[in-house]
Amino acid sequence: MPVYKDESTKKWYFSTRYKDVYGNNKRKLKRGFAIKREAKSEEARFLNDVNEGYSDSRTFNYVFNHYLENSDLRPKTKKRKRNEYNKHVKDKFGHINMNKITQNQCQEFRKYLMDTVPSTNTARTIWFGFKVVINYAKKYFGLRIDPTISIKPIPRVKPRPKYMLREEFEERVKDIKEQDYRELFTLMFYTGLRVGEAMALVWTDFNKYKKEISINKTMDISNRTIYPRPKTDSSEDIVPLPKFINEMLTQRYQREKSANKYFDERSYFIFGGMAPKHYQHAQKKFQQAFPNYNIHTLRHSYASYLANNGVDIFVLQSLMRHAQITETMGTYSHLYTQKKHDAIAIFDE
């Protein structure tokens, strides 16, 4: 295992030949090691990776990093998963080979999460992330036995969503002086859009003739990065607009086009112009007018208004762009109490 010293930089490097997964001869060279031992250690690690390949004797840490590097997760999600891993998982499982992880260790980890993490839903998210790595090892590294398979999942605690009445919204939204934000929140209340979806809209997403908008992307509210897909696959859809919302956007389009010399509807954001609005600004304006709610309340209020006015729950699922009817029912079924009474009333006829 030869390593060499670069006399010009006084750093060590290794150069070795190997066969890739397709059987082709390759050469690996890596520079910049301060001492000879570091270069040798890194070369040995590299050759071990090449020879061992996708094996269930890999450590949890190796499989976790392999999963992150080869996933299509957004940078924000990857950062969250890595933070959760470093804080709760790495010291317990990072050094253990996947095929050596026991059911007892997993049971103790579940107990640790339930006892230590303040939020049950956060504990559930970390546990789910742990199981994702286990499943990844089963699929790609040949792990034969899932040590978590007989362990109960951490239950989800789903609080009943807050919502406001239409009358309250209409009264309070008038307190927002800036027309941009007033119209942004109005669009969200009457369409159920998530804030990232609404702030990512450009003018080509709006069709005034069909009275609809296309949801095909979203904005990361932490850094204003636009992702070319919405939050979930089911979220990508066409959202119909009430007539007065369609008219509001039509008038807004005319104002923006007239006021901006370089207006281009393909890249011009409906709320923001050449760049989308800052979420922090929108959040501040919203809190001033609606101090007892958060912005996501607008989405719940949209669904609640439709449910309370007799919209069928399967239609509501479509309008909310939920992947499964169980998600809609789990969140909004309590609003259909009157429907139950109406159904039972047939016995009184």
PyMOL commands that set and color helices and strands:
alter all, ss='L'
color gray80, all
select helices_A, chain A and resi 36-52+60-69+75-93+98-100+103-116+120-140+166-173+179-189+195-199+203-205+233-235+243-259+279-289+297-308+313-320+325-348
alter helices_A, ss='H'
color red, helices_A
select strands_A, chain A and resi 3-6+11-19+25-33+206-207+212-215+218-220+225-227+237-240
alter strands_A, ss='S'
color yellow, strands_A
deselect
rebuild
show_as cartoon
